Amino acid sequence: MSPRPTGRRTPSIPAPSHEPAPAPEQKASRPVLDSIPRSVQVAAGWSWRLVAITIALAGVVVALSVGKVIWVSVVVALLLTVLLLPVVNYLEARLRFPRGAAAGLSVIGLVAFVTGLLTMAGREIVQGFADLRDQALEGFDALLEYAVNGPLGLDRDEIDGYVAQIGDQIGSNSQTLISGALSVTTTIGQVFAGTLIALFCLLFFLKDGKTIWAWLIRLLPVGSRMPAFEASRRGMLTLGSYVRAQILVALVDAIGIGVGAAILGLPLALPLGVLVFLASFIPFVGAIATGAIAILVALVDQGPATALIMAAIVLGVQQLEGNVLQPLLLGHAVSLHPVAVLLVVTGGALAAGIVGALLAVPIAATINTVVLYLHGRDKFPALGLDPGGLESELARLSGPPSSKRKA
């Protein structure tokens, strides 16, 4: 006999789920996240990341400004290394000099050349500054006479009152001037210390540069050593190309403006040439500042007509630099947009003053080459790979095998 149905349905047992149960905090936060628009979530994510990046960049700038005596000296030593390295290799390979002797001789020759150039320029400044000062005072007196007796018709007593007021302000701010002189003394001490550090690093970069760089490469993971080594090779090639091209550009500027000043019979022609040579390493600002100084010297020494001729010479030299030399020599070496050049020069000036402005472009160009290579864009494909150089230096640093040491 079949059993009668009772009208009750047996409850079904749900199949076990393999998905983990959501955590209590997820249950609580999910409705909150769902209530926030997607655009607000993305903006918030970008906001805190941008804040973190800004704080990191600010920390880097502060660290650079505090330790600029050290890192500026090392960068200057690197620039001089890529400049003197062919000389050291020539002395070692052709003249059979030991590596250390070739490096020391190159450093001594560089110091002698710079010292002689500065001595000649300083002698010219000492001899011509007195005459130039007298001419500047005469020109100032002539300007005052023109302001009083010319079309302006200014009151002589009022002008004398302004001059006396300026003198009183200088006398009352003598303490500030003394503080400024002390700060200049501190800066001179920092420059002297930085020069010693740069020369010391230069000597050992020329002598043991490969060994030092191989030791730094050994600090990286094994898989990153070869890409870092190849990127550094291309970075040093960019740095060397920039230094040689910029020296040639600066030399052309100095010769053009210096020879023009000498033809016009201006005083301080040699110091003007040296100043133009040094300032040409600062893009944009250096050419404008040195050109203005040359025109001012011409105006004080020989009047407005000679100043206009000097201005034409300065503009001609700058046009030659900007339209011919810069694109031809520095275009491939730097590969930076003019906007990027302006921004890095400004940032370098904020971080380390004039020296930062000098070093900003070569550092940015080198970093650009390294980053492009690590992202698959090789600016120097003809350079190829050189695993043997790194492997031999790493093997030399590692020393003999352990079995040989035991034997």
C-alpha positions as CSV (number, residue, x, y, z in Angstrom):
1,M,0.0,0.0,0.0
2,S,1.4,3.4,-1.0
3,P,1.7,6.0,1.7
4,R,-0.7,8.8,1.6
5,P,0.7,12.2,0.8
6,T,0.8,14.5,3.9
7,G,0.7,17.7,2.0
8,R,4.1,18.8,3.4
9,R,7.1,19.5,1.1
10,T,10.5,18.4,2.1
11,P,12.8,21.4,2.4
12,S,15.5,21.5,-0.2
13,I,19.1,21.7,1.0
14,P,21.1,24.4,-0.9
15,A,24.2,23.3,-2.6
16,P,27.4,24.4,-0.8
17,S,28.8,27.5,-2.3
18,H,32.5,27.7,-3.0
19,E,32.6,31.5,-3.0
20,P,34.0,33.0,0.3
21,A,31.6,35.0,2.3
22,P,32.2,38.7,2.2
23,A,34.0,40.2,5.1
24,P,32.0,42.3,7.5
25,E,34.0,45.4,6.6
26,Q,33.3,44.8,2.9
27,K,29.6,44.5,3.6
28,A,29.7,47.8,5.5
29,S,31.8,49.7,2.9
30,R,30.2,48.5,-0.3
31,P,27.1,50.6,0.1
32,V,29.3,53.7,0.9
33,L,31.5,53.1,-2.2
34,D,28.4,52.5,-4.4
35,S,27.0,55.8,-3.3
36,I,30.1,57.8,-4.4
37,P,30.2,58.6,-8.1
38,R,33.0,57.0,-10.1
39,S,34.4,60.3,-11.2
40,V,34.9,61.4,-7.5
41,Q,36.6,58.1,-6.7
42,V,39.0,58.5,-9.7
43,A,39.7,62.2,-8.7
44,A,40.4,61.2,-5.1
45,G,42.8,58.4,-6.2
46,W,44.7,60.8,-8.5
47,S,44.7,63.5,-5.8
48,W,46.5,61.6,-3.1
49,R,48.9,60.2,-5.6
50,L,49.7,63.7,-6.9
51,V,50.2,64.9,-3.3
52,A,52.6,62.0,-2.6
53,I,54.6,62.8,-5.8
54,T,54.7,66.5,-4.9
55,I,56.0,65.7,-1.4
56,A,58.6,63.4,-2.9
57,L,59.8,66.0,-5.4
58,A,59.9,68.6,-2.7
59,G,62.0,66.3,-0.6
60,V,64.4,65.7,-3.5
61,V,64.7,69.5,-4.1
62,V,65.4,70.1,-0.4
63,A,68.0,67.4,-0.3
64,L,69.7,68.8,-3.4
65,S,69.8,72.3,-2.0
66,V,71.3,71.1,1.3
67,G,73.9,68.8,-0.2
68,K,74.7,70.8,-3.3
69,V,78.4,71.1,-2.4
70,I,78.7,67.3,-2.7
71,W,76.5,66.5,-5.7
72,V,77.5,69.5,-7.7
73,S,81.2,68.6,-7.2
74,V,80.5,65.0,-8.3
75,V,78.6,66.2,-11.4
76,V,81.3,68.7,-12.3
77,A,83.8,65.8,-12.0
78,L,81.8,63.7,-14.3
79,L,81.6,66.5,-16.9
80,L,85.3,67.0,-16.7
81,T,85.9,63.2,-16.9
82,V,84.1,62.8,-20.2
83,L,86.1,65.8,-21.5
84,L,89.5,64.5,-20.3
85,L,89.0,60.8,-20.9
86,P,90.2,60.8,-24.5
87,V,93.4,62.6,-23.3
88,V,94.0,60.0,-20.6
89,N,93.4,57.1,-23.1
90,Y,95.8,58.7,-25.6
91,L,98.5,59.1,-23.0
92,E,98.0,55.5,-21.8
93,A,97.7,53.8,-25.2
94,R,100.1,55.8,-27.4
95,L,102.7,57.2,-25.0
96,R,102.7,54.2,-22.7
97,F,101.9,56.2,-19.5
98,P,100.6,54.3,-16.5
99,R,96.9,54.9,-16.0
100,G,97.4,56.8,-12.7
101,A,100.2,59.0,-14.2
102,A,98.1,59.8,-17.2
103,A,95.1,60.8,-15.0
104,G,97.3,63.0,-12.8
105,L,99.0,64.7,-15.7
106,S,95.6,65.5,-17.3
107,V,94.2,67.0,-14.0
108,I,97.3,69.1,-13.6
109,G,97.1,70.4,-17.1
110,L,93.5,71.3,-16.7
111,V,94.2,73.2,-13.5
112,A,97.1,75.0,-15.1
113,F,95.0,76.0,-18.1
114,V,92.1,77.4,-16.0
115,T,94.5,79.2,-13.6
116,G,96.3,80.9,-16.5
117,L,93.1,82.0,-18.2
118,L,91.7,83.4,-15.0
119,T,95.0,85.1,-14.2
120,M,95.1,86.8,-17.6
121,A,91.5,87.9,-17.3
122,G,92.0,89.2,-13.7
123,R,95.0,91.2,-14.8
124,E,93.0,92.9,-17.5
125,I,90.2,93.7,-15.1
126,V,92.6,95.2,-12.6
127,Q,94.3,97.4,-15.3
128,G,91.1,98.5,-17.0
129,F,88.7,98.8,-14.1
130,A,90.0,102.1,-12.8
131,D,89.6,103.8,-16.2
132,L,86.2,102.3,-16.7
133,R,85.1,103.5,-13.3
134,D,86.2,107.0,-14.0
135,Q,84.4,106.9,-17.4
136,A,81.3,105.6,-15.7
137,L,81.4,108.5,-13.2
138,E,81.8,111.0,-16.0
139,G,79.0,109.4,-17.8
140,F,76.8,109.7,-14.7
141,D,77.6,113.3,-14.3
142,A,76.9,114.0,-17.9
143,L,73.5,112.2,-17.5
144,L,72.7,114.5,-14.5
145,E,73.6,117.6,-16.5
146,Y,71.4,116.4,-19.4
147,A,68.5,115.8,-16.9
148,V,68.9,119.3,-15.5
149,N,69.7,121.4,-18.6
150,G,68.0,119.2,-21.3
151,P,64.4,118.9,-22.3
152,L,63.5,117.2,-19.0
153,G,64.3,120.4,-16.9
154,L,64.6,118.6,-13.6
155,D,65.5,120.5,-10.4
156,R,69.2,120.1,-9.5
157,D,68.5,120.4,-5.7
158,E,65.9,117.7,-6.0
159,I,68.3,115.4,-7.8
160,D,71.1,116.1,-5.2
161,G,68.6,115.3,-2.5
162,Y,67.8,111.9,-4.0
163,V,71.6,111.2,-4.3
164,A,72.1,112.1,-0.7
165,Q,69.2,110.0,0.4
166,I,70.7,107.0,-1.4
167,G,73.9,107.6,0.4
168,D,72.1,107.7,3.8
169,Q,70.3,104.5,3.0
170,I,73.6,102.8,2.2
171,G,75.1,104.1,5.5
172,S,72.1,103.0,7.6
173,N,72.1,99.5,6.0
174,S,75.8,98.9,6.6
175,Q,75.0,96.0,8.9
176,T,73.1,94.3,6.1
177,L,76.0,94.9,3.8
178,I,78.4,93.3,6.3
179,S,76.1,90.3,6.6
180,G,76.1,90.0,2.8
181,A,79.9,90.2,2.8
182,L,80.0,87.4,5.3
183,S,77.7,85.3,3.2
184,V,79.9,85.9,0.2
185,T,82.9,84.7,2.3
186,T,80.9,81.5,3.2
187,T,80.1,81.0,-0.5
188,I,83.8,81.4,-1.4
189,G,84.6,78.7,1.2
190,Q,82.0,76.4,-0.2
191,V,83.4,77.0,-3.7
192,F,86.9,76.1,-2.5
193,A,85.7,73.0,-0.8
194,G,83.6,72.0,-3.8
195,T,86.6,72.5,-6.1
196,L,88.8,70.2,-4.0
197,I,86.1,67.5,-3.9
198,A,85.6,67.8,-7.7
199,L,89.4,67.5,-8.4
200,F,89.7,64.6,-6.1
201,C,86.8,62.8,-7.7
202,L,88.0,63.7,-11.2
203,L,91.4,62.1,-10.5
204,F,89.9,58.8,-9.4
205,F,87.1,58.8,-12.0
206,L,89.8,59.0,-14.7
207,K,92.0,56.4,-13.0
208,D,89.4,53.9,-11.7
209,G,86.1,54.9,-13.4
210,K,85.3,51.5,-14.8
211,T,86.0,49.8,-11.5
212,I,83.9,52.3,-9.5
213,W,80.9,52.0,-11.9
214,A,81.1,48.2,-11.9
215,W,81.0,48.2,-8.1
216,L,77.9,50.3,-8.3
217,I,76.3,47.9,-10.9
218,R,77.0,45.0,-8.5
219,L,74.6,46.5,-6.0
220,L,71.7,46.0,-8.4
221,P,69.8,42.6,-8.9
222,V,71.4,40.3,-11.4
223,G,68.7,40.8,-14.0
224,S,69.0,44.5,-13.9
225,R,72.7,44.8,-14.2
226,M,73.1,44.6,-18.0
227,P,70.3,47.0,-18.8
228,A,71.6,49.5,-16.3
229,F,75.1,49.1,-17.7
230,E,74.0,49.7,-21.3
231,A,71.9,52.6,-20.3
232,S,74.8,54.2,-18.5
233,R,77.0,53.8,-21.6
234,R,74.5,55.7,-23.6
235,G,74.1,58.3,-20.9
236,M,77.8,58.9,-20.7
237,L,77.9,59.2,-24.5
238,T,75.2,61.8,-24.4
239,L,77.0,63.7,-21.6
240,G,80.3,63.7,-23.6
241,S,78.5,64.9,-26.8
242,Y,76.9,67.7,-24.9
243,V,80.1,68.9,-23.2
244,R,82.1,68.9,-26.4
245,A,79.4,70.6,-28.4
246,Q,78.7,73.2,-25.7
247,I,82.4,74.1,-25.4
248,L,82.5,74.7,-29.1
249,V,79.4,76.9,-29.0
250,A,80.7,78.8,-26.0
251,L,84.1,79.3,-27.7
252,V,82.4,80.7,-30.9
253,D,80.4,83.1,-28.8
254,A,83.4,84.2,-26.8
255,I,85.6,84.7,-29.8
256,G,82.8,86.6,-31.7
257,I,82.0,89.1,-28.9
258,G,85.5,89.4,-27.6
259,V,87.0,90.1,-31.0
260,G,84.2,92.6,-31.7
261,A,84.9,94.4,-28.5
262,A,88.6,94.5,-29.3
263,I,88.0,95.9,-32.8
264,L,85.9,98.6,-31.4
265,G,88.7,99.4,-28.9
266,L,86.7,98.7,-25.8
267,P,88.4,98.0,-22.5
268,L,88.2,94.6,-20.8
269,A,87.8,92.8,-24.1
270,L,89.5,89.6,-22.8
271,P,87.5,89.5,-19.5
272,L,84.4,90.0,-21.6
273,G,85.3,87.0,-23.8
274,V,86.0,84.9,-20.7
275,L,82.7,85.9,-19.2
276,V,80.8,85.2,-22.4
277,F,82.5,81.7,-22.6
278,L,81.4,80.8,-19.0
279,A,77.9,82.3,-19.3
280,S,77.2,80.5,-22.6
281,F,76.8,77.3,-20.7
282,I,73.5,78.7,-19.2
283,P,70.9,78.5,-21.9
284,F,68.8,81.7,-22.6
285,V,69.9,83.7,-19.6
286,G,73.7,83.6,-20.1
287,A,73.6,85.0,-23.6
288,I,71.3,87.8,-22.7
289,A,73.3,88.8,-19.5
290,T,76.7,88.8,-21.2
291,G,75.4,90.7,-24.2
292,A,73.9,93.4,-22.0
293,I,77.2,93.7,-20.1
294,A,79.2,94.1,-23.4
295,I,76.7,96.8,-24.6
296,L,76.9,98.6,-21.3
297,V,80.7,98.7,-21.4
298,A,80.5,100.1,-24.9
299,L,78.0,102.7,-23.8
300,V,80.1,103.9,-20.9
301,D,83.4,103.9,-22.8
302,Q,82.5,105.3,-26.2
303,G,78.9,106.5,-26.2
304,P,75.6,105.4,-27.8
305,A,76.9,104.9,-31.4
306,T,79.5,102.3,-30.3
307,A,76.9,100.7,-28.1
308,L,74.6,100.2,-31.1
309,I,77.4,98.7,-33.1
310,M,78.2,96.4,-30.1
311,A,74.5,95.5,-29.9
312,A,74.5,94.5,-33.6
313,I,77.6,92.3,-33.0
314,V,76.0,90.6,-30.0
315,L,72.8,90.0,-31.9
316,G,74.7,88.6,-34.9
317,V,76.7,86.2,-32.7
318,Q,73.5,85.1,-30.8
319,Q,71.6,84.5,-34.1
320,L,74.5,82.4,-35.4
321,E,74.4,80.4,-32.1
322,G,70.7,79.9,-32.0
323,N,70.0,79.2,-35.7
324,V,73.1,77.3,-36.8
325,L,75.3,76.0,-33.9
326,Q,72.7,75.0,-31.4
327,P,70.5,72.9,-33.8
328,L,73.6,71.5,-35.7
329,L,75.7,70.5,-32.7
330,L,73.4,70.2,-29.7
331,G,70.2,69.0,-31.3
332,H,71.1,65.3,-31.3
333,A,73.1,65.4,-28.1
334,V,70.4,67.0,-26.0
335,S,67.1,66.0,-27.7
336,L,65.1,68.2,-25.4
337,H,62.3,70.6,-26.3
338,P,63.0,74.3,-25.6
339,V,60.2,74.3,-23.1
340,A,61.8,71.4,-21.2
341,V,65.2,73.2,-21.4
342,L,63.6,76.4,-19.9
343,L,61.9,74.4,-17.1
344,V,65.0,72.4,-16.1
345,V,67.2,75.5,-16.1
346,T,64.7,77.2,-13.8
347,G,64.5,74.2,-11.5
348,G,68.3,73.9,-11.4
349,A,68.6,77.6,-10.5
350,L,66.1,77.2,-7.7
351,A,67.9,74.1,-6.4
352,A,71.5,75.2,-6.6
353,G,71.7,78.7,-8.0
354,I,73.9,79.5,-11.0
355,V,75.7,76.2,-10.7
356,G,72.3,74.4,-10.9
357,A,71.4,76.3,-14.0
358,L,74.7,75.4,-15.5
359,L,74.3,71.6,-14.8
360,A,70.5,71.3,-15.4
361,V,70.6,70.7,-19.1
362,P,73.3,68.0,-19.3
363,I,71.8,66.2,-16.3
364,A,68.3,66.3,-18.0
365,A,69.7,65.2,-21.3
366,T,71.5,62.2,-19.7
367,I,68.5,61.1,-17.8
368,N,66.4,61.4,-20.9
369,T,68.7,59.1,-22.8
370,V,68.8,56.6,-20.0
371,V,65.0,56.5,-19.6
372,L,64.4,56.2,-23.3
373,Y,66.8,53.2,-23.5
374,L,65.2,51.4,-20.6
375,H,61.8,51.9,-22.3
376,G,63.0,50.4,-25.6
377,R,64.1,53.5,-27.5
378,D,67.9,53.4,-28.2
379,K,69.3,56.8,-29.3
380,F,72.6,55.1,-30.3
381,P,71.7,51.8,-31.9
382,A,75.1,51.7,-33.6
383,L,76.7,51.5,-30.2
384,G,75.6,47.8,-29.8
385,L,76.0,45.8,-26.7
386,D,79.2,45.4,-24.7
387,P,78.7,42.6,-22.1
388,G,82.4,41.8,-22.1
389,G,83.3,45.1,-20.4
390,L,80.9,44.7,-17.5
391,E,81.6,41.0,-17.1
392,S,85.4,41.5,-16.9
393,E,85.1,44.2,-14.4
394,L,82.7,42.2,-12.2
395,A,84.9,39.2,-12.4
396,R,87.9,41.3,-11.4
397,L,86.0,42.8,-8.4
398,S,84.8,39.3,-7.4
399,G,88.4,38.1,-7.1
400,P,89.7,34.6,-7.7
401,P,87.3,31.6,-7.3
402,S,87.0,30.0,-3.9
403,S,88.7,26.8,-5.0
404,K,91.8,28.7,-5.9
405,R,91.8,30.6,-2.7
406,K,91.7,27.3,-0.7
407,A,94.5,25.9,-2.8
